[in-house]
Amino acid sequence: MKTSLMFLLGIGMGTVLGILIAPEAGKITRRKIRDEADRFIDETLQKKRQQAELNRLEASFERTETAALEESRYTI
């Protein structure tokens, strides 16, 4: 656990140091970071919506399949 904390601290310090010595102006760097964060959030939300849709379709398919099996069980 201590190693993980030190690793995360190192990543954070490296990120801050990289931003501070970046070759571009702070305004441009912040805009790029914000744009990347927005893109990441949009992609994550899109994947979440797609997974919810897949789950809904799978549940619907399973209900249909179960109903068909029950119906065939009672027909001769």
VENLINDA-V685452 format. One record per backbone hydrogen bond with DSSP energy under -1.0 kcal/mol. CO is the residue of the C=O (numbers start at 1). NH is the residue of the N-H. E is the energy in kcal/mol with one decimal. If there is no record, write none. Layout:
BEGIN
((CO | NH | E) (CO | NH | E))
END
This chain:
BEGIN
((1 | 5 | -2.2) (2 | 6 | -2.3) (3 | 7 | -2.4) (4 | 8 | -2.6) (5 | 9 | -2.4) (6 | 10 | -2.4) (7 | 11 | -2.2) (8 | 12 | -2.5) (9 | 13 | -2.6) (10 | 14 | -2.4) (11 | 15 | -2.3) (12 | 16 | -2.4) (13 | 17 | -2.7) (14 | 18 | -2.5) (15 | 19 | -2.2) (16 | 20 | -2.3) (17 | 21 | -1.9) (19 | 22 | -1.0) (25 | 29 | -2.5) (26 | 30 | -2.9) (27 | 31 | -1.9) (28 | 32 | -2.4) (29 | 33 | -2.5) (30 | 34 | -2.7) (31 | 35 | -2.7) (32 | 36 | -2.5) (33 | 37 | -2.6) (34 | 38 | -2.7) (35 | 39 | -2.4) (36 | 40 | -2.6) (37 | 41 | -2.6) (38 | 42 | -2.6) (39 | 43 | -2.5) (40 | 44 | -2.4) (41 | 45 | -2.6) (42 | 46 | -2.3) (43 | 47 | -2.4) (44 | 48 | -2.2) (45 | 49 | -2.4) (46 | 50 | -2.4) (47 | 51 | -2.5) (48 | 52 | -2.3) (49 | 53 | -2.2) (50 | 54 | -2.4) (51 | 55 | -2.6) (52 | 56 | -2.3) (53 | 57 | -2.5) (54 | 58 | -2.7) (55 | 59 | -2.3) (56 | 60 | -2.2) (57 | 61 | -2.6) (58 | 62 | -2.6) (59 | 63 | -2.2) (60 | 64 | -2.3) (61 | 65 | -2.9) (62 | 66 | -2.6) (63 | 67 | -2.4) (64 | 68 | -2.2) (65 | 69 | -2.1) (66 | 70 | -2.5) (67 | 71 | -2.3) (68 | 72 | -2.3) (69 | 73 | -1.5))
END
